[in-house]
Amino acid sequence: MDVLSVIEGFLQIVPETLADGYKVDLGEFGTFGVTAKSKGAEKEEEFNATLIESTKVNFRPGKLFKNVLKNADFEKIHIEQPVETTGE
């Protein structure tokens, strides 16, 4: 199995697993999870899926990911904006 096949499988399985309500734990790399924003309900029995307004995928970095970022060097770069022409 080559690396591309593994990545393609990962990209297929992770969203399905998250949609099923599970977290995806990748050890020291980090964890993917889903949070939902919803309207409130007075009682638990009154709550249902139609009250969910949005969902969001979250990534919580693990030790490995945090250590790499902690030791990274950052520098500001300048990106030139294209010059607009009037078409004359």
GUMAR-462652 format. One record per residue: x, y, z of N, C-alpha, C in turn; residue in one letter. Coordinates in steps of 0.1 Angstrom, whole numbers, padded with zeros to 4 digits, always signed. Layout:
XYZXYZXYZa;...
END
This chain:
+0009-0012+0000+0000+0000+0000+0009+0012+0000m;+0006+0022-0009+0015+0033-0010+0009+0045-0001d;+0016+0055+0001+0012+0066+0010+0000+0073+0005v;-0001+0075-0008-0013+0081-0014-0026+0073-0011l;-0025+0060-0011-0037+0052-0008-0041+0054+0007s;-0031+0054+0015-0034+0056+0030-0040+0070+0032v;-0035+0080+0026-0041+0094+0027-0055+0094+0022i;-0058+0088+0010-0071+0087+0005-0081+0080+0014e;-0076+0069+0020-0085+0062+0029-0087+0070+0042g;-0077+0077+0047-0079+0086+0058-0089+0097+0055f;-0088+0103+0043-0098+0114+0040-0112+0109+0038l;-0114+0096+0035-0127+0091+0034-0133+0086+0048q;-0124+0080+0056-0129+0074+0069-0131+0085+0079i;-0122+0095+0080-0123+0105+0091-0136+0112+0091v;-0141+0118+0080-0154+0125+0080-0165+0116+0083p;-0165+0103+0079-0176+0094+0082-0176+0091+0097e;-0164+0089+0103-0163+0086+0117-0168+0098+0125t;-0164+0110+0121-0169+0122+0128-0184+0123+0127l;-0189+0121+0115-0204+0122+0113-0211+0112+0122a;-0205+0100+0125-0211+0090+0133-0210+0094+0148d;-0204+0105+0151-0204+0110+0165-0191+0106+0173g;-0181+0101+0166-0169+0097+0173-0158+0107+0171y;-0148+0107+0180-0136+0115+0178-0126+0106+0171k;-0117+0113+0164-0106+0105+0158-0093+0109+0164v;-0087+0100+0172-0075+0102+0180-0063+0097+0172d;-0054+0106+0169-0042+0102+0161-0030+0103+0170l;-0031+0099+0183-0020+0098+0192-0014+0111+0195g;-0001+0112+0195+0006+0124+0198+0005+0135+0187e;-0001+0131+0175-0003+0141+0165-0015+0150+0169f;-0026+0144+0173-0037+0152+0177-0050+0145+0176g;-0061+0152+0178-0074+0146+0178-0084+0155+0171t;-0092+0149+0162-0103+0156+0155-0116+0153+0163f;-0125+0163+0163-0138+0161+0169-0148+0171+0163g;-0160+0169+0166-0171+0178+0161-0178+0185+0173v;-0181+0198+0171-0190+0205+0181-0202+0210+0173t;-0213+0212+0180-0225+0217+0173-0230+0229+0181a;-0236+0238+0173-0242+0250+0179-0257+0248+0176k;-0265+0250+0187-0280+0248+0185-0288+0258+0193s;-0300+0259+0189-0310+0267+0197-0313+0259+0209k;-0317+0266+0220-0320+0259+0232-0334+0253+0232g;-0336+0244+0242-0349+0238+0245-0351+0238+0260a;-0364+0240+0263-0367+0241+0278-0364+0227+0285e;-0367+0216+0278-0366+0203+0284-0358+0194+0274k;-0351+0185+0280-0343+0175+0272-0352+0168+0262e;-0364+0165+0265-0373+0158+0256-0377+0166+0244e;-0376+0179+0246-0380+0188+0235-0368+0191+0225e;-0356+0186+0228-0345+0189+0219-0345+0178+0208f;-0342+0183+0196-0341+0173+0185-0331+0179+0175n;-0328+0172+0164-0318+0176+0154-0321+0189+0147a;-0334+0192+0146-0338+0204+0139-0334+0217+0146t;-0330+0216+0158-0325+0228+0166-0310+0230+0164l;-0303+0221+0157-0289+0223+0155-0287+0233+0143i;-0280+0244+0146-0278+0254+0136-0266+0252+0128e;-0255+0247+0134-0243+0245+0126-0234+0235+0134s;-0225+0229+0126-0215+0220+0132-0201+0225+0128t;-0191+0221+0135-0177+0226+0133-0168+0214+0136k;-0158+0212+0127-0148+0202+0130-0136+0209+0137v;-0132+0203+0148-0121+0209+0156-0109+0200+0156n;-0097+0205+0156-0085+0198+0157-0078+0202+0170f;-0075+0193+0179-0067+0196+0191-0054+0190+0189r;-0043+0198+0187-0030+0192+0185-0025+0184+0197p;-0018+0174+0194-0011+0166+0205+0003+0171+0207g;+0010+0163+0216+0024+0167+0220+0033+0169+0208k;+0033+0160+0199+0042+0160+0187+0039+0173+0179l;+0027+0175+0176+0023+0187+0168+0027+0200+0175f;+0024+0201+0188+0027+0213+0196+0042+0215+0197k;+0050+0204+0198+0065+0206+0199+0071+0211+0186n;+0065+0206+0175+0070+0211+0162+0067+0226+0160v;+0055+0230+0164+0051+0244+0163+0059+0253+0173l;+0062+0248+0184+0069+0255+0194+0083+0259+0190k;+0089+0250+0182+0103+0252+0177+0104+0258+0163n;+0092+0261+0157+0092+0266+0144+0097+0281+0143a;+0104+0285+0133+0108+0299+0130+0097+0305+0121d;+0093+0317+0124+0083+0324+0115+0089+0337+0111f;+0086+0341+0099+0091+0354+0094+0080+0360+0085e;+0079+0373+0086+0069+0380+0078+0073+0381+0063k;+0064+0378+0054+0067+0379+0040+0058+0390+0034i;+0062+0396+0023+0055+0406+0016+0050+0400+0003h;+0037+0400+0001+0031+0396-0012+0026+0408-0020i;+0032+0409-0032+0028+0421-0040+0014+0419-0045e;+0006+0429-0045-0008+0429-0050-0007+0432-0065q;-0015+0425-0073-0015+0428-0088-0020+0442-0090p;-0014+0449-0100-0018+0462-0104-0031+0461-0112v;-0041+0469-0109-0054+0469-0116-0052+0478-0128e;-0058+0473-0139-0058+0481-0152-0072+0485-0155t;-0074+0497-0161-0087+0502-0164-0093+0496-0177t;-0085+0489-0185-0089+0484-0197-0089+0494-0209g;-0083+0505-0207-0083+0515-0218-0072+0513-0228e;
END
